[in-house]
Amino acid sequence: MAKKPITKRLVEQLKAKGMPEGKAHAVANKKMQAAGNITKSGKETKKGKKRTKMGAAGRAKDRAAKSSGKKASDYTYNQMNNTARLKKKKK
């Protein structure tokens, strides 16, 4: 079965951190299932499809907004480390 983009990205990130490929796939599947993004059979859920559509930048901004209580539009995306930072206020 082909990996979904959201799962594929997590696998690549785990491998980049030095995790062996087999273990990276297992961890990614477990994390995606726990988050409600895929089912046990590997099918993408409604939430998973929505998150995949958001892309990496959208997910990073969404995570930051959720933890801070601010809006996702208040953040900018840093693709070097897959994080979001608050936009600087204009003077």
N, C-alpha and C positions, 0 to 999 in steps of 0.2 A: 504494500500500500504506500502511495506517495505521502510524504510528510506535508502537513499543512504549513503555510509560511510562518505562522506564529511559533509553531513547535520547531521548525527547521532553524529559525533564528536563535532560539534558546539553545539548541544542540550546538550550533556553531560558536556561541558565546562560551558554553561550558568547555568545548574542545580547546578554544583559544586560551582558556585558563589552565590548560594542562590535563583535563579529564580525558580518559580513554573513550573512544567513540561509542563502544557498547554501553558503558556506564552512562555516558552523556545522554544517549537515547532513553535509557531507563529512567534517569532522573527527570528529564524533560517531560516524558509522558506522565510520570507521577505528579509533577508540579502542575502540569496543565489540567490533569484530572481534578486535583485538589482545588484548583482555582475555578473549576467549572467551565473551562474552555473546550475540553474534549470529553467524550464519554469513555468508558472502559474499553469499548471496541475501537476507539480511535477516531470516531466521527466528531466533527466539529459541532458544538452546541450553538444555540442562537447567540449567546454571550461571546463565544469564541469567534463567530463570524464577524460580530460587531468589532471586537478587539483587533482582528486581523485587518479589517477595513481601515482602522484608525492609523495603522502604521506605527513604526517605532517611535516617532516623534510624538504622535498623539497619545500613545500609551505612557510615555515618560511624563508628559504634561499632566495627564490624568492622574497618575500616581502621586505626583507632587501636589496637585490641587486637592486630592482626597486627603492627604496627610496634613495639609495646612489649613484647609477650609476655604481657600481662595478659589478663583476661577482658573480653568486651564488656560484661558487666553491671557492670563497675567504672567505666563511663563514663556521662556524661550528654550529651544532644544539645543543640547550640545551633543553632536553625533560622535564625538571622540570617545565619550564615556557613557553614552546613552542615558543622560540625565537632563533634568530641566531646572532652570534657575529663574528666579523672579526677574522680570524685565526691569531695567534701570528706569527710575522716574525721570521724566524730562523736567528740566528746570524752567 
